[in-house]
């Protein structure tokens, strides 16, 4: 299991992804799930993955090397060459379908599920910054001003925090702070999500990552954030009046 979140606000885009891969109680590993497809001064694209690790790695490799399928003629198209973010999202979907086609017989023989999902966002040239969630079938939806964040993986524990605190007008680094709180809440409730955490921040129209950082275990800011959030929840609980439904105290 994993947890990834992408937030698109007026100032820019951020993505957060954990790195834990769990194939059983005694088989826990760390793999990067936040990948970059950047061309200096031309484009910045971020791809976060969740689901079957072998499939997601195959999709990422295919996007780097070229998606060879029946829909294209000539050299296999690479993600870094896509003319627009919409075309790039379509290419991610085609890569997913191509990997499913190649691996289907083996997965069915081993009775394994072919489930993957991706968050894909960034900006190409002067076109608008965009954020998509791409499903296992290769279809996708797009983030909007009314719904400025998307999640994949174990999302249910972090979603209420984002729902209450993030709007399109939220400051970019306030959104990062809230996203990290949502990650901490998910980690506390699901052992399949864990450190290290990869974060990336892209300011609108800059075409260069402002932050590309890994939060390791023991990192001071994240530790302080976790403690402050826990203390704030305890204080809020104490400040709310006792429910009036029982006998008088």
N, C-alpha and C positions, 0 to 999 in steps of 0.2 A: 504494500500500500504506500501511498505517497500523498502529499498535499502541495499544490501549486496554486498561486493566485496572481492574476494580472489586473492592474488598476489603470484606467485611462481617465485622466482629469485634464482640466484646461491647460495646465502647465506642462503636461507630458505623460509619460508612460513608465510604469514600474512593474517588475516581475519578481516574485519570490518563489523559491522551490526548495524543498528539503532534498536529502540525498539518500535516505534509507531505503534499502531493498530487502524485503523480508520474504524468504522462501521457507519459513518454518521457524519454530522457536529457537533452534540451534543453528540457523543459517541466515545471519543478518550481515549485510554488506553495505558499502557506501559506493554509490555511482552518481556522477553528475547528471542532472536531469534538465538543466537550463543551458541551452546551446545558442551560440551566436553565429549569425551569417552576415558579416559586415564587409562593406567596401568603403574605404576612407573617402569622406566628403561626398559620397553618393547614396549610401543606404546603411541603415542599422535595422536588423531583424532579429528577434528573440523567439526561441521555440522552447517551451517547457513541456515535458512529457509525463504521462502517467499510464500505468497498465503493464502488460507483459514486457519485461525488460528486453528480451531478445528481439521482439517485434519493434519496440521503440528505437532500439539501436540500429536495426536494419533500415528503418524509415529515415533516421538522421543521416546514416551513411549514404543512402540512395539520393537524398536531397543534396548532399555535397558532391557526389560523383555524377549524378544525372538520372532522371526517371525514365527508364526505357520501357515504353508500353506501346500499345497499338494506337493510341490517340495522337501520337506525334510522329513527324517525319524528320529525317536528318539527325544531328547529334542529340542525345538525350538531354533535355533541358535541366539545368541546375537552378536551385533556389536563388542563388546570388545573381542570376541573370534575369529573373522575372521582371517584366516591365512595370507592374503595379502591385500593390499589396493584395488586391483582390485576386489577380492572376497567381500570385505567390501562394495564397491560401488554397486556391484550386489545385496547385501543384502538390502541396502537402497532402491534400485529399487523395490525389492520384497515386502518390507514393504509398499511402496506407493501403489502398486497394491493390496495388501491385505486390506489396509484401504479403498481403493476405492470399493472393492468388498463388504466389510461389510457395508459401509455407502451409497452405491449407491441408494437404494430405498428411503431412507429418503431425500437425496439431491434432487432427481428427484421430489419427492412429494412436496417439498418446492420450487422447481424451482431455486435451488442454483447451482452455478458452482463449480466443483471439480477441482480447479486449484491450484497446488502447485509446487514449485521447490526448489532445495537444492544446496548449494555448500558444497562439502565434500572433505577434504584434511587432510594430515598428513603423518606420517611415522610409519612403523612397523619394529622393529629390524633394520637390516642392509639393508633392501630393499630400493629402491629409494623412495624419497619423491614424492608424487603425489597430484594432485588437479583435481577434477571432478565437472562438473555441471550435475545434475540429474533432468530430466524433469518429468512432471506430469504423463507420461505413464510409468515411471520407467526406460527408456533408458537414456544413458548419453554420454557425450563427455569429453575428457581430455585436460587439459591445456598443452601447449607445449612451447619450447624455443622461437618459433616465435610468439606465442600469450601468454604472461606470466601472463595474468590475466583473470578472469571470473567474471561476474556480474549476479545478479538476482534481480527481483523487478523493481523499477523505475530507470532503468540504463541509460537512454538516456542523462541525463544532466551531468553525471560524466564521461561518456566514452571518449569524446574528450580530456579531460585532461589526462587520463591514456594513450590514444593512442599516445599523443605527448611526454610524459615524462617517461614512464616505458619501460625498456627492461629487458631481462634476466640478464644482467650484472649490473643492477641498485643496489646500496647498499640497504640492507634490510630496514634500517630506513629512507632512502630517499624514498623508495617505500611506507613506512607507511605514510610519510608526504604527498606524492602525493595522496595516497588513502584518507586521511583525507580532502584534498582540494576537491577531487571529491565528498566526502560526503557533505561537506559544500555547494558546488554548487548545489547538488541535493536538499538539505534542503531549499535553497533560492528559488528554482523554483517549489517545490511541498510541500504543507502543509501536505501531507500524510506521509512524512518522517521527523523524528525529534529526538531530544535528549531524553534520554541518548543514548550514542553510546558505544557498546562493541567492544573492540579490543583484538586480541591475536596474539602473535608473537612466532614462533617456528624456532629456528636455526637448520640447517641441521645436522643430526646425533647426536643431543643432547638428544632427547626423554624426554624433560622436557620443559614446556612453559617458555620462557624468559619474556614474558609479558602476563598478563591476567588482563585487566583493564577496568573499566567503566568510560567514560567521562560524567560527569554530567553537567547540565546547570550551566554556570558561571565558569567552569574550566578554569584556567588562560591560559594554553598553547593553548587550542583550540580557545579561544576568541582571543588571539593574532594572531594565524594563520589566522583566518577569516579576521581580520582587515588588516593584511599585504597582504593577497591575493587580497583583494578589492583595496588596495592602489596600488599594482603592476599592476593590470589591468587598473586602471585609468592612471597610468604613461605610460604604453605601448600604450594606446589609444592616449594620447597626443603626443607621440614620433613618431607615424606613420604619414607620410605626408598626406595632404589632397588629396582626389581623384581628378584627373585632368579632370573630365568629365563635370563639370559645367562651368559657365562663370568665367572669371578671377576675382580674388579678388582685 
